[in-house]
């Protein structure tokens, strides 16, 4: 059985069939074939097709999944523009109903798709300005075939003139206003008449039920909780809200049709007129003390209009900050227990503190009643939209910024309350349209309030929340330090990759021994500390703490925190990006340090022994290195003197650093030999990072460490022409990893029409150039936990790892083996050593001509 958005069902059977919509029989026939669904079928939940008592294949069908529509519309200088598509049926041509009842078919596919959705096939549409109302009729509605407003609608055509700078003749409501503080009125009240919490909701039954309960538990029974049901399509959620309202847990306001967040918030605030109000997103979590802290700060000064707490995801209000982790896989969302821990720590660290900000944030915005009072009036020439302008911002984003800027013009201040913390999922609304809606609405804010972006940028640069964030960091850090048998400091960079994987493995090993693993990373203007989350039990609240230190001025504070943390040894993994001397740091702490070699920064300022040509340099010695560095690209930090002098100082410093280490460890014999050639006085210990025992063939390796059966038929990720050899190239393939080799190989395969194609399981600096050859598919970045399955799913015949630098290890090689693939590598570095030791692939001469490489790949498959 198949069904289309045109309301047509095709059933492949020769037996009698019966069709049901939500259990109601709508048709029957003596055999399969084509059946047309009745008018109104889109409002049903399920379509079932049965032969006797059995469902046919594909039945029952989730109608919401079939008809799900994603869309976006905005006003432009030449009219209304946007996109629309049905992900379950990209071939369907959507029909848009306009404000005047006419319809528009969106037939043209977008030529350029800027989307996070893989294989998205947006269809674009345009309503010319001449077809829009000549008079100012305000925002216009556009509906999809499900009777729902397009994302971005209602949309005012005149906004197109506003954002394009054509402001002459615009109505008063759309005239830009210069950002400037207004004069406060005297004798403002400083006592709250009571506070209400307003939560607009649309979907996500689980989160909303939990939020309503934890708001009630944390705020107390005397605080009204108003939930605005914005015509949710989730029947179970609507029923839950009815039960909560009947029980007195919430006060329920329900819309007959979906109006969006700004309109819902306005209706909720209107229901509690005269109260202070907290606007709370439905994807938040709150804990005891949050509301009292916001209220205390709000009434700490007569001119405070709004207060915003800290959160794990809230732009300028985020804690611990935007540079928390190099790998989002290890930064999961906060649950209620973590929110409770951080909220308690926030109040201990920053109770009563207020920090001025340019705008509040709508995820959790406390608004004083006297600030709101000024906005319960008609916008000039616009419908009564309330404090938030639903006529401009549609479903949401930016409406709170516009409100705060208008309030500031009335003399109100906006502050952050770092003594309060509210958990936030964030980014869950509006689906694929989110980036476009965010961009559109921020464009509107900037057009209405010229200079807004600059004001926010100045705030970010000044970072007035730095001290408050760090106080919270240090409270959490101290609470996370109990019960450990000492601590080990792991110094590393913030670039992720194989170094990050080793650091996490070392941290897990220290954790198993009872020692606290503490990571030191570079940060803008200094450095930051991190706990490493325990991936088995999940991170504690303390694991999110990330105390930052501005260097060199706060070096003594950093040392004091490390001493208080019980650091008794240091592992030096990488100093890239750091402004600190790790050897001096260890000496100041009075503890030993070990060096873990990951690349050749010790004697190669280019790090990877790859010159300007993009190939292995051959390690030519000081004179050759100086010549290589002359064109630029050096990581030498000492900018004084000639290049040979700077290189000599670099080598001398590296020699001293290595000699001062308690141990120097490299993952392969090849890496140890290279370090030894340049620093013969250094004893290097070889510590392999994976199991490369000789005699363990590929089948045995997969059986122990892999996720697929060696030699079995892996599920094919994509179809391929019969007889074509597929070569997988795993990892992030940059210049040193052989991007140039891969591009040449793909072009040669296309030029000679070889039965050969490549799949990059990862990403590259220029995916488009590879894909343009017609012989390369790129999966894009992946999570480490998905790597083996993703690689195996490509159905490749072998793996190619075309690195042109002498890798010290290469986890991508182990990944290929775990997926059951033989590996082809060049005769260079640890990969050649490992392939020869294990016999799980072939080693080819470095510099082999591309046509010979492709010929070999065909023969080896």
FENCORFEN-V724669 format. One record per residue. RES is the residue in three letters. OMEGA is omega in degrees with one decimal (* if undefined). NEAR is the number of other C-alpha atoms within 10 Angstrom. Layout:
RES/OMEGA/NEAR
RES/OMEGA/NEAR
This chain:
UNK/172.0/19
UNK/178.4/13
UNK/-178.7/20
UNK/177.6/17
UNK/173.9/19
UNK/179.9/13
UNK/-178.2/15
UNK/179.3/14
UNK/174.6/20
UNK/-176.0/14
UNK/-177.7/19
UNK/176.4/14
UNK/176.9/14
UNK/-177.5/11
UNK/179.0/12
UNK/-178.0/13
UNK/174.6/22
UNK/-178.1/19
UNK/-177.4/23
UNK/169.6/17
UNK/-178.2/22
UNK/176.8/15
UNK/179.7/12
UNK/-178.8/10
UNK/-177.9/13
UNK/-180.0/15
UNK/172.0/15
UNK/-179.2/16
UNK/-177.9/12
UNK/-178.9/11
UNK/177.0/15
UNK/-177.9/19
UNK/-178.6/14
UNK/174.6/14
UNK/177.4/16
UNK/179.3/15
UNK/-177.0/20
UNK/177.5/12
UNK/-179.7/8
UNK/-176.8/9
UNK/-177.2/17
UNK/-179.7/20
UNK/178.4/15
UNK/-179.0/13
UNK/-175.3/15
UNK/171.1/18
UNK/178.9/24
UNK/175.6/21
UNK/-174.2/25
UNK/166.8/18
UNK/-170.5/17
UNK/179.2/11
UNK/-175.7/9
UNK/173.0/11
UNK/171.7/16
UNK/179.3/17
UNK/-177.8/13
UNK/179.7/14
UNK/-2.1/16
UNK/-177.8/19
UNK/175.9/18
UNK/-174.9/14
UNK/179.2/19
UNK/178.6/16
UNK/178.9/14
UNK/-171.7/16
UNK/-179.3/21
UNK/-175.0/15
UNK/174.7/20
UNK/-172.1/18
UNK/176.3/25
UNK/176.1/23
UNK/177.1/25
UNK/175.7/24
UNK/177.0/25
UNK/-178.9/22
UNK/-176.6/18
UNK/177.8/14
UNK/179.3/20
UNK/178.8/22
UNK/177.6/17
UNK/178.6/22
UNK/-178.8/22
UNK/172.4/28
UNK/175.8/27
UNK/-173.7/22
UNK/-178.9/19
UNK/-179.0/15
UNK/-176.2/17
UNK/-179.2/16
UNK/-178.8/15
UNK/176.7/16
UNK/-176.8/18
UNK/176.4/20
UNK/-179.4/17
UNK/176.1/22
UNK/-177.4/20
UNK/-176.3/16
UNK/-177.7/15
UNK/178.8/11
UNK/177.3/11
UNK/-177.0/8
UNK/-178.9/14
UNK/177.3/15
UNK/178.9/13
UNK/-172.4/20
UNK/-171.0/17
UNK/174.1/13
UNK/175.8/18
UNK/179.1/16
UNK/178.4/10
UNK/-178.7/8
UNK/176.0/13
UNK/-171.7/11
UNK/173.2/15
UNK/-178.0/11
UNK/179.5/11
UNK/175.2/8
UNK/177.0/10
UNK/-179.9/16
UNK/-179.4/22
UNK/171.6/25
UNK/-174.8/24
UNK/176.2/20
UNK/-178.6/21
UNK/171.3/17
UNK/-177.0/17
UNK/-178.8/13
UNK/-177.5/17
UNK/179.3/9
UNK/175.5/9
UNK/-179.0/19
UNK/179.3/13
UNK/179.9/9
UNK/177.0/6
UNK/179.2/14
UNK/179.7/13
UNK/-176.0/18
UNK/-178.1/20
UNK/-178.9/16
UNK/174.1/18
UNK/-174.9/23
UNK/171.5/20
UNK/-175.1/20
UNK/177.2/17
UNK/-179.7/16
UNK/179.1/13
UNK/178.6/16
UNK/171.5/24
UNK/175.0/27
UNK/-175.1/29
UNK/177.1/29
UNK/-0.1/26
UNK/-177.1/25
UNK/-178.4/24
UNK/-178.5/24
UNK/-178.5/25
UNK/177.3/24
UNK/177.0/27
UNK/176.6/22
UNK/-180.0/20
UNK/-174.4/23
UNK/177.7/22
UNK/175.2/14
UNK/179.8/12
UNK/-169.7/13
UNK/-178.2/17
UNK/177.7/9
UNK/179.4/9
UNK/176.7/15
UNK/-174.2/13
UNK/-175.5/11
UNK/-176.4/12
UNK/179.9/20
UNK/179.5/15
UNK/179.1/19
UNK/-179.7/15
UNK/179.8/14
UNK/175.5/16
UNK/-179.9/14
UNK/176.7/15
UNK/-179.9/14
UNK/-178.8/12
UNK/171.1/15
UNK/-177.7/11
UNK/170.7/8
UNK/176.8/7
UNK/-179.7/12
UNK/179.1/13
UNK/177.0/15
UNK/-175.8/13
UNK/174.5/16
UNK/-174.1/12
UNK/-174.6/16
UNK/175.1/24
UNK/177.3/24
UNK/-178.6/27
UNK/-176.5/30
UNK/172.0/30
UNK/-178.3/26
UNK/176.9/25
UNK/-179.0/22
UNK/179.2/20
UNK/-175.5/14
UNK/-174.5/18
UNK/-177.1/11
UNK/-173.7/14
UNK/178.3/24
UNK/178.1/15
UNK/-178.2/15
UNK/-178.9/20
UNK/-179.1/22
UNK/-176.4/16
UNK/172.4/17
UNK/179.3/25
UNK/-178.5/19
UNK/-173.9/13
UNK/-176.5/16
UNK/179.7/21
UNK/-174.0/13
UNK/-177.2/13
UNK/-179.2/10
UNK/179.0/16
UNK/175.7/22
UNK/-177.2/28
UNK/176.4/26
UNK/179.1/27
UNK/178.7/28
UNK/-177.0/24
UNK/178.6/22
UNK/-179.3/19
UNK/175.0/20
UNK/-176.7/15
UNK/-174.9/12
UNK/-179.2/12
UNK/177.6/12
UNK/178.2/20
UNK/178.7/18
UNK/177.6/11
UNK/-179.8/15
UNK/176.6/26
UNK/-180.0/15
UNK/179.1/13
UNK/178.1/18
UNK/179.9/17
UNK/179.9/12
UNK/-179.7/10
UNK/179.9/13
UNK/-179.5/18
UNK/165.7/26
UNK/-170.4/20
UNK/170.2/21
UNK/-174.0/18
UNK/176.4/20
UNK/175.7/15
UNK/176.0/9
UNK/-175.2/14
UNK/-177.7/18
UNK/-179.3/19
UNK/-175.4/23
UNK/-177.3/25
UNK/179.7/27
UNK/179.1/26
UNK/177.9/27
UNK/178.3/27
UNK/-179.7/23
UNK/177.4/22
UNK/178.4/27
UNK/178.4/27
UNK/179.6/14
UNK/-179.5/17
UNK/-179.6/20
UNK/-178.5/15
UNK/178.0/18
UNK/158.3/22
UNK/-176.0/23
UNK/167.8/26
UNK/171.1/27
UNK/-174.2/23
UNK/176.1/24
UNK/-179.4/22
UNK/179.5/26
UNK/178.7/21
UNK/173.7/24
UNK/-178.2/28
UNK/-178.1/28
UNK/-174.8/24
UNK/177.2/20
UNK/-174.6/17
UNK/-175.4/23
UNK/178.5/25
UNK/179.1/14
UNK/178.2/22
UNK/-179.5/29
UNK/179.1/24
UNK/179.7/18
UNK/-177.8/26
UNK/-178.8/30
UNK/175.1/18
UNK/176.9/15
UNK/-174.3/14
UNK/-172.9/17
UNK/176.7/24
UNK/-178.6/23
UNK/-179.7/25
UNK/178.5/32
UNK/178.4/31
UNK/178.0/31
UNK/168.3/29
UNK/178.0/28
UNK/177.2/28
UNK/-179.1/22
UNK/-175.5/21
UNK/177.1/22
UNK/-173.2/13
UNK/179.1/22
UNK/-174.2/23
UNK/171.3/18
UNK/5.4/27
UNK/178.5/21
UNK/-174.5/21
UNK/-176.5/13
UNK/-171.4/13
UNK/-171.5/19
UNK/177.6/17
UNK/-176.1/14
UNK/-175.6/14
UNK/179.6/9
UNK/-177.7/11
UNK/178.1/14
UNK/-175.0/15
UNK/-178.6/12
UNK/177.6/13
UNK/169.9/23
UNK/-172.8/15
UNK/-179.8/18
UNK/179.2/13
UNK/178.1/19
UNK/178.8/23
UNK/179.5/22
UNK/-176.2/18
UNK/177.8/32
UNK/178.7/28
UNK/179.0/22
UNK/-180.0/25
UNK/-178.9/26
UNK/176.6/20
UNK/-175.5/16
UNK/-165.9/22
UNK/-175.6/19
UNK/176.1/18
UNK/-177.4/18
UNK/174.8/18
UNK/-180.0/25
UNK/-179.1/15
UNK/179.5/16
UNK/-178.7/22
UNK/-177.4/19
UNK/170.4/25
UNK/-180.0/28
UNK/-172.6/25
UNK/-179.9/21
UNK/176.9/24
UNK/-172.8/27
UNK/174.5/22
UNK/-179.6/28
UNK/178.5/25
UNK/-176.2/27
UNK/-177.3/22
UNK/172.1/20
UNK/179.7/22
UNK/-173.5/21
UNK/-176.5/13
UNK/-173.5/11
UNK/175.1/16
UNK/178.2/16
UNK/178.2/12
UNK/167.9/12
UNK/-178.7/16
UNK/175.8/11
UNK/-176.6/13
UNK/176.6/16
UNK/-178.7/14
UNK/-177.0/16
UNK/179.0/19
UNK/-177.1/21
UNK/179.3/28
UNK/-171.4/25
UNK/177.4/22
UNK/-179.3/26
UNK/-178.7/22
UNK/-167.6/25
UNK/171.3/29
UNK/-175.8/25
UNK/177.1/25
UNK/-171.7/25
UNK/175.0/21
UNK/-176.1/25
UNK/179.4/24
UNK/176.8/23
UNK/177.1/21
UNK/178.7/25
UNK/-177.3/19
UNK/179.6/25
UNK/176.4/26
UNK/177.7/20
UNK/178.2/23
UNK/177.4/24
UNK/176.5/18
UNK/175.9/19
UNK/-178.2/18
UNK/174.8/23
UNK/174.9/27
UNK/-175.3/26
UNK/169.5/24
UNK/175.7/27
UNK/-178.1/31
UNK/172.6/33
UNK/176.4/28
UNK/179.6/32
UNK/178.5/33
UNK/178.7/26
UNK/-175.9/27
UNK/175.6/24
UNK/174.2/20
UNK/173.9/15
UNK/-176.4/11
UNK/-174.8/10
UNK/168.8/13
UNK/172.4/18
UNK/-175.6/13
UNK/-178.4/16
UNK/-173.7/20
UNK/-178.1/20
UNK/-179.8/14
UNK/-179.9/20
UNK/178.0/23
UNK/179.5/17
UNK/-178.1/13
UNK/-175.0/20
UNK/175.2/23
UNK/173.4/20
UNK/179.2/18
UNK/178.6/24
UNK/-178.6/26
UNK/177.6/20
UNK/178.6/23
UNK/-175.2/22
UNK/-177.1/20
UNK/-178.7/15
UNK/-178.3/16
UNK/-179.7/21
UNK/-179.6/14
UNK/179.8/11
UNK/178.3/15
UNK/179.0/15
UNK/178.1/14
UNK/177.5/12
UNK/-179.9/16
UNK/-179.3/15
UNK/-179.7/9
UNK/178.2/10
UNK/-179.4/12
UNK/177.3/13
UNK/-175.1/22
UNK/-175.8/16
UNK/-179.5/14
UNK/177.6/20
UNK/-176.9/25
UNK/175.6/20
UNK/176.4/18
UNK/176.8/27
UNK/-173.0/27
UNK/175.8/20
UNK/178.2/19
UNK/-179.0/26
UNK/-178.8/25
UNK/-179.5/15
UNK/178.3/14
UNK/-176.0/18
UNK/-177.7/17
UNK/171.8/11
UNK/179.8/10
UNK/174.7/15
UNK/-177.6/15
UNK/-179.0/17
UNK/177.9/23
UNK/179.2/25
UNK/177.7/25
UNK/-177.5/25
UNK/-176.4/22
UNK/178.1/22
UNK/-179.0/21
UNK/-175.3/21
UNK/-180.0/14
UNK/176.4/14
UNK/-177.0/14
UNK/178.0/14
UNK/-179.9/19
UNK/179.9/18
UNK/178.6/13
UNK/-179.5/17
UNK/-179.6/23
UNK/176.8/19
UNK/177.8/13
UNK/178.7/16
UNK/178.3/24
UNK/179.0/20
UNK/178.4/13
UNK/178.9/17
UNK/179.0/18
UNK/178.8/10
UNK/177.4/11
UNK/179.5/14
UNK/-179.9/20
UNK/176.4/26
UNK/-179.0/26
UNK/-177.6/23
UNK/175.7/22
UNK/-179.7/24
UNK/172.7/25
UNK/174.6/22
UNK/179.8/20
UNK/178.3/13
UNK/-179.1/12
UNK/-176.7/19
UNK/177.1/24
UNK/176.0/19
UNK/176.5/25
UNK/161.3/23
UNK/176.6/22
UNK/-178.5/21
UNK/172.5/21
UNK/-174.8/15
UNK/179.9/10
UNK/-176.4/7
UNK/-177.8/7
UNK/-176.5/12
UNK/171.7/18
UNK/176.9/19
UNK/-179.8/22
UNK/-177.7/24
UNK/178.6/19
UNK/178.8/26
UNK/-177.8/27
UNK/-177.8/28
UNK/179.8/25
UNK/-179.2/27
UNK/178.1/22
UNK/-174.1/15
UNK/6.4/18
UNK/-170.8/13
UNK/-176.7/10
UNK/178.5/14
UNK/179.7/15
UNK/177.7/13
UNK/177.0/13
UNK/179.5/21
UNK/-179.2/16
UNK/179.5/12
UNK/178.8/16
UNK/177.9/18
UNK/179.4/15
UNK/178.9/12
UNK/177.7/21
UNK/179.9/17
UNK/-179.9/23
UNK/173.1/19
UNK/-177.4/19
UNK/169.5/26
UNK/-177.4/25
UNK/-179.6/22
UNK/177.6/21
UNK/179.5/24
UNK/-179.4/18
UNK/178.8/16
UNK/-177.2/18
UNK/172.3/21
UNK/-179.3/15
UNK/174.6/15
UNK/-173.5/11
UNK/179.4/18
UNK/178.4/20
UNK/177.8/11
UNK/179.1/16
UNK/179.4/22
UNK/179.6/13
UNK/176.6/12
UNK/-178.0/17
UNK/-177.9/13
UNK/177.6/14
UNK/175.6/16
UNK/175.5/26
UNK/177.0/21
UNK/175.1/22
UNK/-175.6/22
UNK/177.1/23
UNK/178.2/22
UNK/-171.4/22
UNK/177.9/18
UNK/-178.5/20
UNK/178.8/21
UNK/179.1/26
UNK/179.1/21
UNK/172.5/21
UNK/171.6/20
UNK/-167.3/17
UNK/-180.0/21
UNK/176.3/24
UNK/-177.3/20
UNK/-178.2/21
UNK/179.4/14
UNK/-177.5/8
UNK/179.3/16
UNK/178.1/20
UNK/-172.2/19
UNK/-178.4/17
UNK/179.1/12
UNK/-170.5/15
UNK/-177.0/12
UNK/-173.6/10
UNK/-177.6/15
UNK/178.7/11
UNK/178.7/13
UNK/179.6/21
UNK/178.6/20
UNK/179.1/14
UNK/-176.0/20
UNK/-174.6/20
UNK/-178.7/13
UNK/-178.1/10
UNK/179.5/10
UNK/-179.0/12
UNK/172.7/16
UNK/178.1/14
UNK/-177.0/16
UNK/-179.4/11
UNK/-173.7/12
UNK/-176.7/8
UNK/175.7/8
UNK/179.8/9
UNK/179.0/11
UNK/176.7/19
UNK/178.8/17
UNK/-179.9/13
UNK/177.6/17
UNK/179.0/23
UNK/178.0/15
UNK/178.0/14
UNK/180.0/20
UNK/179.8/20
UNK/179.0/14
UNK/178.2/14
UNK/179.6/16
UNK/179.2/18
UNK/179.4/12
UNK/-179.2/18
UNK/179.4/22
UNK/-178.6/16
UNK/-176.7/17
UNK/174.7/19
UNK/177.5/13
UNK/173.8/17
UNK/-173.8/22
UNK/176.0/19
UNK/-174.6/23
UNK/-176.1/22
UNK/176.6/22
UNK/-178.8/20
UNK/179.2/22
UNK/179.5/23
UNK/179.6/21
UNK/-179.1/15
UNK/175.8/17
UNK/-178.4/22
UNK/179.4/14
UNK/-177.6/10
UNK/178.5/15
UNK/-173.1/18
UNK/-178.7/12
UNK/-177.2/12
UNK/173.6/18
UNK/-177.0/15
UNK/179.2/23
UNK/-179.6/15
UNK/-179.5/17
UNK/-178.7/13
UNK/-176.7/15
UNK/177.0/15
UNK/-176.2/12
UNK/179.1/11
UNK/-179.5/15
UNK/175.1/12
UNK/177.2/12
UNK/176.2/12
UNK/-177.0/15
UNK/-174.7/14
UNK/-179.3/22
UNK/179.3/17
UNK/180.0/13
UNK/-179.6/22
UNK/-178.8/21
UNK/-177.3/14
UNK/-170.1/10
UNK/-172.2/15
UNK/179.2/22
UNK/179.7/15
UNK/178.8/18
UNK/-179.0/15
UNK/178.6/19
UNK/178.7/12
UNK/-179.4/9
UNK/177.5/11
UNK/178.9/18
UNK/-176.9/13
UNK/177.6/13
UNK/-179.2/15
UNK/175.4/10
UNK/177.9/8
UNK/178.3/13
UNK/-179.2/9
UNK/176.3/7
UNK/-178.1/8
UNK/177.0/14
UNK/178.9/21
UNK/-178.7/23
UNK/178.4/26
UNK/176.9/26
UNK/-172.9/29
UNK/171.9/25
UNK/174.2/25
UNK/-169.2/20
UNK/175.3/23
UNK/-177.8/14
UNK/-178.2/18
UNK/-179.2/20
UNK/173.5/22
UNK/179.0/21
UNK/-179.1/22
UNK/177.9/19
UNK/-177.9/18
UNK/-179.4/22
UNK/178.3/21
UNK/-179.9/17
UNK/179.5/25
UNK/179.3/25
UNK/178.7/19
UNK/179.2/18
UNK/178.9/22
UNK/-176.5/17
UNK/-178.2/10
UNK/179.9/10
UNK/178.7/10
UNK/175.3/16
UNK/-170.1/16
UNK/174.9/24
UNK/-175.9/23
UNK/174.3/24
UNK/174.6/25
UNK/177.0/26
UNK/-173.3/23
UNK/-177.9/19
UNK/-176.4/18
UNK/177.4/21
UNK/-178.3/12
UNK/179.7/12
UNK/-174.4/18
UNK/-179.6/12
UNK/178.1/14
UNK/-177.9/25
UNK/-179.7/16
UNK/177.5/13
UNK/-176.2/19
UNK/-177.9/14
UNK/-178.3/22
UNK/170.5/27
UNK/-178.4/19
UNK/-178.5/19
UNK/-172.3/18
UNK/-178.1/14
UNK/-179.3/14
UNK/174.1/15
UNK/-177.7/11
UNK/-179.0/12
UNK/-179.4/9
UNK/-165.4/9
UNK/-175.9/22
UNK/-178.9/19
UNK/-179.2/17
UNK/179.4/20
UNK/179.9/29
UNK/-176.8/26
UNK/-178.8/17
UNK/178.6/21
UNK/-177.2/24
UNK/177.9/25
UNK/179.7/18
UNK/179.0/22
UNK/174.6/30
UNK/175.8/25
UNK/-167.2/24
UNK/-178.1/22
UNK/178.4/27
UNK/170.9/27
UNK/-178.1/25
UNK/-178.9/26
UNK/174.9/24
UNK/175.1/24
UNK/-179.7/26
UNK/178.1/23
UNK/178.9/18
UNK/176.7/18
UNK/176.2/24
UNK/177.2/23
UNK/179.0/22
UNK/179.2/27
UNK/179.2/24
UNK/176.7/27
UNK/176.2/30
UNK/-176.0/31
UNK/169.7/28
UNK/-173.7/23
UNK/174.5/24
UNK/-177.7/26
UNK/175.1/25
UNK/-176.5/22
UNK/-174.9/20
UNK/171.6/20
UNK/-173.4/22
UNK/-177.3/20
UNK/177.6/28
UNK/178.6/21
UNK/-176.9/18
UNK/179.1/24
UNK/178.9/22
UNK/-177.0/15
UNK/-173.1/14
UNK/-176.4/17
UNK/-176.4/17
UNK/179.0/23
UNK/-178.7/20
UNK/178.7/16
UNK/-178.5/19
UNK/179.5/15
UNK/173.8/11
UNK/-178.2/15
UNK/176.6/13
UNK/177.6/10
UNK/-174.0/12
UNK/-178.3/18
UNK/176.8/13
UNK/176.9/11
UNK/-179.1/17
UNK/177.8/20
UNK/178.1/13
UNK/-178.7/13
UNK/177.3/18
UNK/-177.6/17
UNK/-175.6/9
UNK/-178.7/14
UNK/*/14
